[in-house]
Amino acid sequence: MIKLRRIERFYPLAKAKFFYVLRDINIDIEEGEFVSIMGPSGAGKSSLLHILGMHDHGWSGEYFLGDTAVHHLKAKERAELRNEQIGFVFQQYHLLDDLTVYENLEIPLSYRKVNKSERAAVVADTLDRFQIVGKKDLYPSQLSGGQQQIVGVARAIISNPKLLLADEPTGNLHSSQGEEIMNLFKKLNADGTTIVQVTHSEKNAGYGNRIIQLRDGWIMKENNGC
Amino acid sequence: MVADLKFAFRQLRKSPGFTLAAILMLGVGIGINVAIYSVINSVLLSELPYPEPDRLVAISETIGDSTWPTSYPDYLDWKTAQHSFDDVAVSRRDDFNLTGNGEPERFSGLFVTASYFRVLKVSPKVGRTFFDEEDSAPGVNPIILSEHLWRSRFAADPTIVGRKLVLNTISCEVVGVASENLSIIRNPETARNSQGTRNVDLYAPFGFYANRPYMHDRSSRLGFYGIARLKAGVSIEQAAADLKVIARNLELKYPDSNTNVGIAVSSLHDSVIGQYRSMLWLLETAVALVLLITCANIANLLLVRTAVRKKEIAVRAALGASWGRLVRQLLTESVVLAFLGGVLGCLLAFWSKDLIASLSPHDLPRLQEIRLDLPVFAFGALITLGASLLFGLGPAWKLSKAELNAVSKSVGDSHPHRSLSALIIGQVAFACVLLTGAGLLTRTFRALESEPLGFKPNHLLMVGIKLPGLKYHEPSDQAKFYEELLEKVERLPGVKAAAIDDDVPFGGFRSQEHFAVTGQPQSRYGEEPSAEAHCISPDYFRTMGIPPLRGRSFRRDDVLGKPLVIMIDEELARKFFPGRDPIGQQLNQRISETDTSRTHYTIVGIVPSVKHGEVGIEPKIPQIYWPAAQFSWLQTTLLVRTEGEPTTLLPSIRTAIRSIDPQLPIFGTRTMEEAVAASLGTQRLSATLIGGFSILALFLAALGLYGVLAYSVTQRTREIGIRIALGSPRSGIYGLIVRRAMMMVGLGIFAGVALAIGCGPLIRHFVYGVAPYDPATIISVAALLTAIAILACLLPARRATLVDPIQALRSE
């Protein structure tokens, strides 16, 4: 599903020097995989995730998503592809503070020009699926961290993406809440969603089937998880 | 879109302080623009309220470069010979004393031809207009009341038609009531009525005048002004060409009176409001600058908020919002904000309608038409939308570029955004332009106010008197009345001196007379020099406080039958008698077209040049004084020099007049100081309004600077903390903040001064007694802006010095 070849990301420094964040990244991820990217701080994990999520455009190399050569796409085409195929879960949840749970779930659909009645049906299904119907009129500040992240995951998958990217999804949660989220991921993966997560936690990495270790921007090793 | 609106309202509710401040600023900015535009729309842009108004023109005659009224015989010839107009009409201002119906009262009147109503295509509100035969025969002495007189004096009596009124001792019959919109068209010489406006109170046909010599004398250009309606498809240029041929034929046929006399035609709309056009656009420019500064201020506030909202926008982008969608949402917020400001602005403009009308010069035509109607609200909506784009687009653009990746890693800008600095520079520059304009206009006003008048305006009372022609037909009757009046008034306790002048000082119109110097080659008719003319009583100069320079003043024996004498001013003496003593020399005048002989007047005295009309504006015109007792004058101004407050003497002066003629109304009573002040009304209005707007601009610019600096201090807390921890003294921190502010303000002042100098040619004809690039004004403005900017920096700078380094570093 994902093929990365010779991906590099660097920032220019003074005197024509460069600071490399990612170097010569070559990764293949098959459909239905649950991959965890690990490594110490500054290893380039989040940078790699943002390249996969097409939030970052300043890289070089080749990136294929399915049959599409992302590296040949213009920014607008990448945004369309992202909207169609990718969902994102953030460590800080990044729910919109001024919107209710219902509105937070609705917003990705409105950006994809789904009509109002269809939006209502999909949001209602999702609220039901994640068992948060009772919270639909609450604002993020009225939810616990775990509940906020459940809404974050629900929002990420509401437009039915093929690929779910998660950046330290349990980083701000208690262990029990983290477990709940990881089980949710496991279930989504079992239902066919490809997942790539960045994590520091060996335990969370264990929920996936492959681990990619990064250090100083290089892939150190790849191994199967559990 | 509904979701965007809902979210926009939610955002505004979330920051009530910002929302309130922005709405208030926008309300004031939009409000003053709408208010001034309502005046421009009603006075300048709206068509005259008559059918097919673009076909209406004003016609006058020209002699050399100057515009003159026409003569009645010339008008009759135009009317017959022209091919360009559906109809032509003429009017002449004269005033009426209404007696026999309670207190005698004086009204502003306009004599018009019957065609006047046809040209304007107005129907009377009640009754009829005049018949053509009433142009030449008095008939029943018909009169038509203006609507406001009918309502105010006769309580809108529906049976007014047929009512007999005694006007100027003649019994007249009311034949109709003119609709209110007729009063917009005024004769250039129309006097102020009792309300202080130049609106006409009543209309009379020329039949009243049928036997007056000037109705038949082609050279008597005594206040007749023409209007006409162009034929369909005929342009003003074609009409002008037609009239040019007529003028040429009249010149050939009547060389004595019409040599060098042309006929000028212009749009009636321009002739009614033309002189106010530039002042009104100047005011609109000033308020537009205030709105620009307001927009810059709100853009500043929005930019400051971008730091807070970057994450939200980045998340939206990460969730799939396109760039256009984000900009739309952010602009929706700006539009909602501007809409609320616009609503407040329109309300403020509506509430300030009466204030604007009262501030406007009373001479301003169509003042009563000022209203907030659909075009004004459309303008309000347009500038509201424009403002929202102006202040919203920049921040929306900037914010829509926020990327989650960058946001999550940003540690805050160490300096205010470049765009914030640019906006501050722009605000300061615009404020500088406005302040310079206000400074120049204020200095102009002060220069005019302090300009020497040539006489002492304090303790001087003016009272208008109009003798009815029938009763005071003979000059000897008039002379007797004036003599008796002056005797009685001079005897009143508290009166130092009294005199009469046929002119109304600072009344907005000055009569001029052609003359020639006896013994020098005579110029052709129309090319003779002219002088401001005054018929005065012997004590005039003592009453006015004008010290004669040479020769003698008029005496009580300078009367009819005695040698004709005049006094001249020093300007006339300098111009026409260089190196010679004018005393004993003579000036002469041709009395009428048919009279080829000339009347000679001996110069007996020279006086200083005196301002009788608008202060400062007029070119220097020579002045000639005639003794009133040698002429016939029905309308005059009684001038009374008093020991104390002039108006306290009004009742006893009224009694003195009534004791001579109980049927005589008095009018136009005001002190000379009031008259002088009123003549500066337009300048005062411009200086006051633009001064007010520039203070508002200064306040807004200071507020903007304060906001940006306060934000900058917050953003730089860590840096300031490190500096303090490294040993920077508090003064160093002060300097850090103030230096940055002064750099922005300095650039703003530089740009503003350059702009103000660039605008110099535009403001040139608004200033008097001061150069449009007056260095003193520019330096004062720069100093004021710098001082205000320093004040605006003090609080943020002080806050910066109080940063606790440990706290600041821990917070990072």
HADDOCK unambig.tbl for C-alpha pairs under 7 A between the chains (distance, minus, plus):
assign (segid A and resid 83 and name CA) (segid B and resid 320 and name CA) 5.35 0.50 0.50
assign (segid A and resid 94 and name CA) (segid B and resid 315 and name CA) 6.42 0.50 0.50
assign (segid A and resid 96 and name CA) (segid B and resid 312 and name CA) 6.21 0.50 0.50
assign (segid A and resid 108 and name CA) (segid B and resid 319 and name CA) 5.46 0.50 0.50
assign (segid A and resid 108 and name CA) (segid B and resid 320 and name CA) 6.13 0.50 0.50
assign (segid A and resid 111 and name CA) (segid B and resid 320 and name CA) 5.77 0.50 0.50
assign (segid A and resid 111 and name CA) (segid B and resid 321 and name CA) 5.14 0.50 0.50
